[in-house]
């Protein structure tokens, strides 16, 4: 419901809210995710440089261990940080995550051995893993339910922009710096010196989080200033509203309660498959295409085109998700990914294969982000961060499994065409998992008139913010 209540300054307020302009939330979160994308892929971008640095003694096997350590850190960070944001707030945890992974990335540039790099990448992964679910929670809550999918997918374009910037900077560093890889870590840590002060000054706390903590006066004040509509009884916005005993649960206990268990389990499965595709293809697409007799230059070009397609796909997927619900859009996107990946096994002229890979990128990366959009709009505010964090955390198991699956097929000499068929199966399984999910957010205007039961899988037209 809309909030126009005038709140006396200081009345019941836990801490002074940040009220410094209205257009800062989405850009600040976008840049935080851009740095997340830079730091998450920087190791892969500099791997050729670091393995050729004789003073480090790092080979491809050791590099794989270091990369895996970072992914494990990201998994733990996503699982833990999501819960922490529901306990202590989106604002301070997002700022803390940016400080942590930026500082640890910068320090990695001074490392003198593989063990130090592995430990630092694991620790940086804790912050990296927490940045994404926290940022999604923030932008979704300030966008409102009607634009939740679009807000989530637009923010995720920052991740892929960060990945492209990393690749371009790696080319520059290799040609113009002493070691190449050390300078990349220094570059990755420095932007936080500008971003963190801006976040501290301009990033507000989410009114939905404030409401979930009983800080109603602050929530109303922030909502009125930022033009956000809030619902002081948010559980009413969901179908199958839980009973009193169940509603008192928090964290994972609520996620696995009778009302949310089905969605939670299938969401974890879909997230596993989605991140398996993202990390598997980003890691092994060039090698698969080389196995298909394309030269190295084009094989690397295919990877750039795949990520370029991701940016366009995210913009389209967000609008479709808001129109037909994130669940229904995710089914279409996973199925589209499966069909397109299988079709890549067909030999085409060079221009044709570039077009096919671009379109495939539009589907593959957006499918996973529609799962995040579902989590952001189908769980109540008090557990939203936990839901997103656990979806990302469980999905990291897929992020580890994707490169292993692709690497196994490359090593066995069957990367082409079976690599594409294997990833297509993962896409189909992801789509199947999403069909098991159900949209819980219901149209409140219909409910007020008819007091009807769940209106599952209908466009989210509620006027209440999430």
C-alpha positions as CSV (number, residue, x, y, z in Angstrom):
1,X,0.0,0.0,0.0
2,X,1.1,3.5,-0.6
3,X,2.8,5.3,2.3
4,X,2.3,9.0,2.8
5,X,2.5,9.1,6.6
6,X,4.4,12.0,8.1
7,X,7.0,10.8,10.5
8,X,8.4,13.1,13.2
9,X,12.2,13.2,13.0
10,X,13.7,10.7,15.3
11,X,10.4,9.1,16.2
12,X,11.1,5.5,16.8
13,X,14.1,5.6,14.4
14,X,16.9,3.2,15.2
15,X,19.5,5.2,13.2
16,X,19.4,8.2,10.9
17,X,18.3,6.9,7.5
18,X,20.1,7.8,4.3
19,X,18.0,10.3,2.5
20,X,20.3,11.9,-0.1
21,X,18.7,11.8,-3.5
22,X,16.5,9.2,-5.3
23,X,18.5,7.8,-8.2
24,X,21.5,6.2,-6.5
25,X,20.3,2.7,-5.6
26,X,20.4,1.0,-9.0
27,X,23.6,2.6,-10.3
28,X,25.5,1.9,-7.1
29,X,24.4,-1.8,-7.0
30,X,25.2,-2.1,-10.7
31,X,28.7,-0.9,-10.2
32,X,29.2,-3.2,-7.2
33,X,28.1,-6.1,-9.4
34,X,30.5,-4.8,-12.2
35,X,33.4,-5.1,-9.7
36,X,32.1,-8.5,-8.7
37,X,32.1,-9.6,-12.4
38,X,35.7,-8.2,-12.8
39,X,37.0,-10.0,-9.7
40,X,35.1,-13.2,-10.4
41,X,36.7,-13.7,-13.8
42,X,40.1,-12.0,-13.3
43,X,41.8,-15.3,-12.4
44,X,40.8,-16.9,-15.7
45,X,41.8,-13.9,-17.7
46,X,45.3,-13.8,-16.2
47,X,45.9,-17.6,-16.0
48,X,48.1,-17.7,-19.2
49,X,50.3,-14.9,-17.7
50,X,50.6,-16.4,-14.3
51,X,51.4,-19.9,-15.5
52,X,54.1,-18.5,-17.7
53,X,55.7,-16.6,-14.8
54,X,58.5,-18.9,-13.9
55,X,59.0,-17.3,-10.4
56,X,55.5,-18.5,-9.3
57,X,55.8,-22.2,-10.3
58,X,52.1,-22.4,-11.1
59,X,51.0,-24.9,-13.8
60,X,47.5,-25.6,-15.2
61,X,46.7,-28.1,-12.5
62,X,47.6,-25.7,-9.7
63,X,45.7,-23.0,-11.4
64,X,42.6,-25.2,-11.4
65,X,43.0,-25.7,-7.7
66,X,43.3,-22.0,-7.1
67,X,40.2,-21.3,-9.2
68,X,38.2,-24.0,-7.4
69,X,39.2,-22.4,-4.0
70,X,37.7,-19.1,-5.2
71,X,34.5,-20.8,-6.2
72,X,34.2,-22.6,-2.9
73,X,34.6,-19.3,-1.2
74,X,31.9,-17.8,-3.3
75,X,29.6,-20.6,-2.4
76,X,30.1,-20.2,1.3
77,X,29.9,-16.4,1.0
78,X,26.5,-16.7,-0.9
79,X,25.1,-19.1,1.7
80,X,26.2,-17.1,4.7
81,X,25.8,-13.5,3.4
82,X,22.2,-14.0,2.3
83,X,21.3,-15.0,5.8
84,X,23.3,-12.2,7.3
85,X,21.6,-9.6,5.1
86,X,18.2,-10.7,6.5
87,X,19.6,-10.3,10.1
88,X,21.7,-7.1,9.8
89,X,20.6,-5.3,6.7
90,X,21.3,-5.0,2.9
91,X,23.2,-1.7,3.1
92,X,26.0,-2.6,5.5
93,X,26.5,-6.1,4.2
94,X,26.8,-4.9,0.5
95,X,29.3,-2.2,1.5
96,X,31.2,-4.8,3.6
97,X,31.3,-7.3,0.7
98,X,32.7,-4.7,-1.7
99,X,35.4,-3.7,0.8
100,X,36.3,-7.3,1.5
101,X,36.7,-8.6,-2.1
102,X,38.4,-5.4,-3.3
103,X,41.0,-5.3,-0.6
104,X,41.8,-9.0,-0.9
105,X,42.0,-8.7,-4.7
106,X,44.5,-5.8,-4.4
107,X,46.6,-7.7,-1.9
108,X,46.7,-10.8,-4.2
109,X,48.9,-8.7,-6.5
110,X,51.7,-9.0,-3.9
111,X,51.5,-12.8,-3.5
112,X,54.7,-14.7,-4.0
113,X,53.4,-18.3,-4.2
114,X,50.5,-20.4,-5.2
115,X,49.3,-21.1,-1.7
116,X,49.0,-17.5,-0.8
117,X,47.0,-16.8,-4.0
118,X,44.7,-19.7,-3.3
119,X,44.0,-18.5,0.3
120,X,43.4,-14.9,-0.8
121,X,41.1,-16.0,-3.7
122,X,39.1,-18.2,-1.2
123,X,38.7,-15.2,1.2
124,X,37.9,-12.8,-1.7
125,X,35.3,-15.4,-2.8
126,X,33.4,-15.0,0.5
127,X,32.8,-11.3,-0.4
128,X,32.2,-12.0,-4.0
129,X,29.6,-14.6,-3.2
130,X,27.7,-12.3,-0.9
131,X,27.7,-9.3,-3.2
132,X,25.3,-10.7,-5.8
133,X,22.4,-11.8,-3.6
134,X,22.6,-8.7,-1.5
135,X,22.6,-6.4,-4.6
136,X,19.6,-8.3,-6.1
137,X,17.7,-8.0,-2.9
138,X,18.3,-4.2,-2.8
139,X,17.4,-3.4,-6.4
140,X,14.3,-5.6,-6.4
141,X,13.0,-4.0,-3.2
142,X,13.4,-0.5,-4.5
143,X,12.0,-1.4,-7.9
144,X,8.8,-3.0,-6.6
145,X,7.1,-6.3,-7.6
146,X,5.9,-5.1,-11.0
147,X,9.5,-4.5,-12.1
148,X,11.3,-7.1,-10.1
149,X,12.5,-9.2,-13.0
150,X,13.6,-6.3,-15.1
151,X,15.5,-4.7,-12.1
152,X,17.3,-8.0,-11.4
153,X,18.4,-8.7,-15.0
154,X,19.4,-5.1,-15.7
155,X,21.6,-5.2,-12.7
156,X,23.2,-8.4,-13.9
157,X,24.3,-6.7,-17.1
158,X,27.0,-5.1,-14.8
159,X,28.5,-8.6,-14.2
160,X,29.0,-9.2,-17.9
161,X,30.3,-5.7,-18.6
162,X,32.8,-6.4,-15.8
163,X,33.8,-9.6,-17.5
164,X,34.3,-7.9,-20.9
165,X,36.4,-5.1,-19.2
166,X,38.5,-7.7,-17.5
167,X,39.3,-9.4,-20.9
168,X,40.2,-6.1,-22.5
169,X,42.4,-5.0,-19.6
170,X,44.1,-8.4,-19.6
171,X,45.1,-7.9,-23.2
172,X,46.4,-4.4,-22.3
173,X,48.3,-5.7,-19.2
174,X,49.9,-8.5,-21.1
175,X,51.4,-6.1,-23.6
176,X,52.2,-3.1,-21.5
177,X,53.1,-4.1,-18.0
178,X,55.9,-5.9,-16.3
179,X,54.2,-9.1,-15.1
180,X,50.6,-8.6,-16.4
181,X,48.9,-10.6,-13.8
182,X,49.9,-8.5,-10.7
183,X,48.7,-5.3,-12.3
184,X,45.4,-6.9,-13.0
185,X,44.8,-7.6,-9.3
186,X,45.9,-4.0,-8.4
187,X,43.4,-2.6,-11.0
188,X,40.6,-4.8,-9.6
189,X,41.0,-3.4,-6.1
190,X,41.3,0.3,-6.7
191,X,37.8,1.2,-7.9
192,X,36.4,0.5,-4.4
193,X,38.3,3.6,-3.2
194,X,35.6,5.6,-5.1
195,X,32.6,3.3,-4.9
196,X,32.7,2.6,-1.2
197,X,32.5,6.3,-0.1
198,X,29.6,6.8,-2.6
199,X,27.8,3.8,-1.2
200,X,28.3,4.9,2.4
201,X,26.9,8.4,1.6
202,X,24.1,7.6,-0.8
203,X,23.0,4.0,-0.4
204,X,19.9,3.7,1.8
205,X,18.7,0.7,3.7
206,X,15.8,-1.2,2.2
207,X,12.4,-0.2,3.6
208,X,11.3,-3.9,3.3
209,X,14.2,-5.0,5.5
210,X,13.4,-2.2,8.0
211,X,9.8,-3.4,8.2
212,X,10.9,-7.0,8.7
213,X,12.9,-5.7,11.7
214,X,9.9,-3.8,13.2
215,X,11.5,-0.5,12.3
216,X,8.3,0.9,10.8
217,X,8.9,4.6,11.3
218,X,12.2,4.4,9.4
219,X,10.7,2.2,6.7
220,X,7.9,4.7,6.1
221,X,10.4,7.6,6.0
222,X,12.7,5.9,3.5
223,X,9.8,4.7,1.4
224,X,8.3,8.1,1.1
225,X,11.6,9.8,0.2
226,X,12.6,7.2,-2.4
227,X,9.1,6.9,-3.9
228,X,8.7,3.2,-2.9
229,X,5.4,1.6,-2.1
230,X,5.5,-0.8,0.8
231,X,3.2,-3.3,2.4
232,X,3.3,-3.4,6.2
233,X,1.8,-6.9,6.1
234,X,4.0,-8.4,3.3
235,X,3.1,-12.1,3.9
236,X,-0.4,-11.2,2.6
237,X,1.1,-10.7,-0.8
238,X,1.8,-14.4,-1.1
239,X,-0.5,-17.4,-1.9
240,X,-0.9,-20.0,0.7
241,X,0.0,-17.6,3.6
242,X,1.6,-19.8,6.3
243,X,0.0,-20.3,9.7
244,X,1.2,-18.5,12.7
245,X,3.7,-21.1,13.9
246,X,5.2,-21.4,10.4
247,X,5.2,-17.6,9.9
248,X,7.4,-17.2,13.0
249,X,10.2,-19.2,11.4
250,X,13.1,-17.5,9.8
251,X,16.0,-18.3,7.5
252,X,16.4,-21.8,6.1
253,X,13.7,-23.1,8.4
254,X,11.1,-20.9,6.6
255,X,12.6,-21.7,3.2
256,X,12.0,-25.4,3.9
257,X,8.6,-25.0,5.6
258,X,5.5,-26.5,4.0
259,X,4.6,-23.3,2.1
260,X,8.0,-22.7,0.5
261,X,9.7,-26.1,0.5
262,X,8.7,-27.1,-3.1
263,X,9.9,-23.9,-4.6
264,X,13.1,-23.9,-2.6
265,X,14.2,-27.4,-3.7
266,X,13.3,-26.9,-7.4
267,X,14.9,-23.5,-7.3
268,X,18.1,-25.0,-6.0
269,X,18.1,-27.6,-8.8
270,X,17.4,-24.9,-11.5
271,X,20.2,-22.7,-10.1
272,X,22.6,-25.6,-10.1
273,X,21.9,-26.2,-13.8
274,X,22.0,-22.5,-14.6
275,X,25.4,-21.9,-13.2
276,X,26.7,-25.2,-14.6
277,X,25.9,-23.7,-18.0
278,X,27.4,-20.3,-17.3
279,X,30.7,-21.4,-15.9
280,X,31.0,-24.5,-18.1
281,X,30.6,-22.5,-21.3
282,X,32.7,-19.6,-20.2
283,X,35.5,-22.0,-19.3
284,X,35.5,-24.4,-22.2
285,X,33.7,-22.9,-25.2
286,X,37.0,-21.8,-26.9
287,X,38.4,-25.4,-26.5
288,X,35.2,-27.0,-27.7
289,X,35.2,-24.7,-30.8
290,X,38.9,-25.5,-31.4
291,X,38.0,-29.2,-31.3
292,X,35.5,-28.3,-34.1
293,X,38.4,-27.1,-36.2
294,X,37.9,-23.3,-35.7
295,X,41.2,-21.4,-35.2
296,X,42.2,-19.9,-31.8
297,X,41.3,-16.3,-32.8
298,X,37.8,-17.2,-33.7
299,X,37.4,-19.5,-30.7
300,X,38.2,-16.6,-28.4
301,X,35.9,-14.4,-30.4
302,X,33.1,-16.8,-29.9
303,X,33.5,-16.3,-26.1
304,X,33.3,-12.5,-26.4
305,X,30.2,-12.8,-28.6
306,X,28.6,-15.3,-26.1
307,X,28.9,-12.7,-23.3
308,X,27.8,-9.8,-25.6
309,X,24.6,-11.8,-26.3
310,X,24.2,-12.2,-22.5
311,X,23.8,-8.4,-22.1
312,X,21.1,-8.2,-24.7
313,X,19.4,-11.3,-23.4
314,X,19.2,-10.0,-19.9
315,X,17.4,-6.8,-21.0
316,X,14.9,-8.8,-22.9
317,X,14.4,-11.5,-20.3
318,X,13.7,-9.0,-17.6
319,X,10.8,-7.4,-19.5
320,X,9.4,-10.8,-20.4
321,X,9.7,-12.0,-16.8
322,X,7.7,-9.0,-15.6
323,X,5.1,-9.7,-18.2
324,X,4.6,-13.4,-17.8
325,X,6.2,-14.1,-14.4
326,X,9.9,-15.1,-13.8
327,X,8.9,-18.7,-13.6
328,X,7.3,-18.9,-17.0
329,X,10.1,-16.8,-18.6
330,X,12.7,-19.1,-17.0
331,X,11.1,-22.2,-18.5
332,X,11.2,-20.6,-22.0
333,X,14.8,-19.5,-21.5
334,X,16.1,-22.8,-20.3
335,X,14.3,-24.7,-23.1
336,X,15.7,-22.2,-25.6
337,X,19.2,-22.7,-24.2
338,X,18.9,-26.5,-24.6
339,X,17.7,-26.3,-28.2
340,X,20.3,-23.7,-29.2
341,X,23.2,-25.5,-27.5
342,X,22.3,-28.8,-29.3
343,X,22.1,-26.9,-32.6
344,X,25.7,-25.6,-32.1
345,X,26.8,-29.1,-32.9
346,X,25.8,-28.4,-36.6
347,X,28.6,-27.1,-38.7
348,X,27.7,-23.7,-40.1
349,X,29.6,-21.0,-42.1
350,X,31.6,-18.7,-39.8
351,X,29.1,-15.9,-39.9
352,X,26.3,-18.3,-39.1
353,X,28.1,-19.8,-36.1
354,X,28.8,-16.3,-34.7
355,X,25.1,-15.5,-35.0
356,X,24.1,-18.8,-33.3
357,X,26.5,-18.2,-30.4
358,X,25.2,-14.7,-29.9
359,X,21.6,-15.9,-29.7
360,X,22.7,-18.8,-27.4
361,X,24.3,-16.2,-25.1
362,X,21.0,-14.3,-25.0
363,X,19.4,-17.4,-23.5
364,X,22.0,-19.2,-21.5
365,X,23.0,-16.5,-19.0
366,X,19.5,-15.0,-18.7
367,X,18.0,-18.3,-17.7
368,X,19.9,-18.3,-14.4
369,X,19.1,-14.7,-13.7
370,X,15.4,-15.4,-14.1
371,X,15.8,-17.9,-11.3
372,X,17.2,-15.1,-9.2
373,X,14.3,-12.9,-10.2
374,X,11.9,-15.7,-9.1
375,X,13.6,-15.9,-5.7
376,X,13.5,-12.1,-5.3
377,X,9.8,-11.8,-5.9
378,X,8.4,-15.0,-4.4
379,X,9.7,-15.0,-0.8
380,X,8.8,-12.4,1.9
381,X,11.3,-9.7,2.8
382,X,12.4,-11.3,6.0
383,X,13.8,-14.3,4.2
384,X,14.5,-12.9,0.8
385,X,18.2,-12.4,1.3
386,X,18.5,-16.0,2.6
387,X,16.6,-17.4,-0.4
388,X,18.8,-15.5,-2.9
389,X,21.9,-16.4,-1.0
390,X,21.1,-20.1,-0.9
391,X,20.0,-20.2,-4.5
392,X,23.4,-18.7,-5.5
393,X,25.3,-20.8,-3.0
394,X,23.8,-24.2,-4.1
395,X,24.2,-22.9,-7.7
396,X,28.0,-22.6,-7.1
397,X,28.1,-26.4,-6.9
398,X,27.0,-26.2,-10.5
399,X,29.6,-23.6,-11.2
400,X,32.2,-26.1,-10.0
401,X,30.7,-29.0,-11.8
402,X,30.3,-27.2,-15.2
403,X,34.1,-26.7,-15.8
404,X,34.7,-30.3,-14.5
405,X,32.2,-31.7,-17.0
406,X,33.6,-29.7,-19.9
407,X,37.2,-30.5,-19.0
408,X,36.5,-34.2,-18.8
409,X,35.0,-34.2,-22.3
410,X,37.9,-32.1,-23.6
411,X,40.4,-34.5,-22.1
412,X,38.6,-37.5,-23.5
413,X,38.6,-36.0,-27.0
414,X,34.8,-35.9,-27.3
415,X,34.3,-32.1,-26.6
416,X,32.8,-31.7,-30.1
417,X,29.9,-32.4,-30.5
418,X,29.2,-34.1,-27.1
419,X,30.2,-31.0,-25.1
420,X,27.3,-29.2,-26.7
421,X,24.9,-32.1,-26.1
422,X,26.0,-32.4,-22.5
423,X,25.3,-28.7,-21.8
424,X,22.0,-29.0,-23.7
425,X,20.9,-31.7,-21.4
426,X,21.8,-29.5,-18.4
427,X,19.6,-26.8,-19.9
428,X,16.7,-29.2,-20.4
429,X,17.0,-30.3,-16.8
430,X,17.0,-26.7,-15.6
431,X,13.8,-26.1,-17.5
432,X,12.3,-29.2,-16.0
433,X,13.2,-28.0,-12.5
434,X,11.6,-24.6,-13.1
435,X,8.3,-26.3,-14.1
436,X,8.2,-27.7,-10.5
437,X,8.2,-24.2,-9.1
438,X,5.1,-22.2,-8.6
439,X,4.5,-18.4,-8.4
440,X,3.3,-17.6,-4.9
441,X,2.9,-13.8,-5.2
442,X,-0.7,-13.1,-6.1
443,X,-2.7,-10.2,-7.5
444,X,-3.8,-8.3,-4.4
445,X,-6.5,-6.3,-6.2
446,X,-8.2,-9.6,-7.1
447,X,-7.8,-10.9,-3.6
448,X,-9.4,-7.8,-2.1
449,X,-12.4,-8.2,-4.3
450,X,-12.9,-12.0,-4.1
451,X,-10.7,-13.2,-1.3
452,X,-9.7,-16.0,-3.7
453,X,-7.1,-18.6,-3.3
454,X,-3.7,-18.6,-5.0
455,X,-3.5,-17.0,-8.4
456,X,-0.5,-19.0,-9.5
457,X,1.6,-18.2,-12.5
458,X,-0.1,-14.9,-13.4
459,X,1.6,-11.7,-14.2
460,X,2.7,-9.9,-11.0
461,X,0.5,-6.8,-11.0
462,X,0.3,-6.2,-7.3
463,X,0.8,-2.6,-6.2
464,X,2.6,-3.6,-3.1
465,X,6.4,-3.4,-3.0
466,X,8.3,-6.5,-2.2
